[in-house]
Amino acid sequence: MAEPIRIALDVMGGDFGPTVTVPGAALALERRPDCRFLLFGNEAAIRAELAEHPRLAAVSTVRHCDVAIRMDDKPSQALRAGRRVSSMWQAIEAVKKGEADVAVSAGNTGALMAMAKICLRMMSNIDRPALAALWPTARGQSIVLDLGASMGADARHLVDLAIMGSAMARVLFAVERPTVGLLNVGVEEIKGVDEVKSASRALKEAEVPHLDYRGFVEGDEIGKGVVDVIVTEGFSGNIALKTAEGTAQQITDYLREAIRRSWLAKLGYLLARSAFRELRAKLDVRNVNGGVFLGLEGVVIKSHGGADALAFARAVEIGYEMAHHGLLTKIRDMLAVSRRDDQEAAQ
């Protein structure tokens, strides 16, 4: 029988704290019954919520923390106030100590990244972490990274992002050779900044297993799902993410306004309710909640701060998949091949 997946939760993180994170964990447990939980935060508040979820309580250990990182804390402030004593730090440290396989937090993104880098350290030969997340597409889902963990990237970092994103796609999509594209201003080889063009050449020449590089991808192709993994640096990736989220909300608002405009429109809605439910499900960001910090010596998942229980459960499930299917081992193996090819080319 396989060992259970141990999940450390920063219960106090996010806009709603235990009132969302505990029910979210309970929902994730229903779907992944081999989970076990370490819950870090205010013990009284956690146990009050656990009383409503006895099945979760039976597989959870509560560890009291006096400090909770605020959503508006600067990373430097969070480190000064919460290093070693906050629910966020202790959830990450549980991974470092081997007490948990993955840490999940809906808390302050900058603070979570800073604490994860200090506590877990970076993988060998990886200078900067990346934030990768699922992106709904016409064909299902793709992975996009980096979504804002660090700004700017040289060619080497973009290649590393492609490798780490491909490893994540192998876990989530159950494909042995995910397709990968570089986000660019055009598909022609002569277009784009030098770093992106250099990365493209390197990916074409590389013989990294489990990675099928398909070339450049333009912004309007992200939603088409033309590749499994789309790679870009954090500045443009974050802008693309926020633009997509805003557009989805704009479409929803337009439809709601149009339906209310006349009795005929309301009748049309009633006749097409199933189609509207399907559209709503595709636009529901809760189904893709949960970003993965890649490049660390441990698995850390960032949930949206405003997530409800359903969305937080999805973040927990993504963390489960990363740990269950050995994300870190896949990344290390692929990076080792890439670095070996670099050394051979330099000789």
JOQUI-V824946 format. One record per helix or strand. SS is the DSSP state (2 for helix, 1 for strand). FROM is the first residue (numbers start at 1). LEN is the number of residues. Records with the same first field share a line. If there is no record, write none. Layout:
BEGIN
SS: FROM-LEN, FROM-LEN
END
This chain:
BEGIN
1: 5-6, 35-7, 60-5, 67-1, 86-1, 102-4, 122-1, 130-8, 140-6, 178-6, 211-7, 229-3, 291-4, 296-1, 300-3
2: 18-14, 43-8, 54-5, 75-8, 87-10, 109-12, 155-19, 194-12, 219-6, 234-26, 263-9, 273-11, 285-4, 309-16, 327-20
END
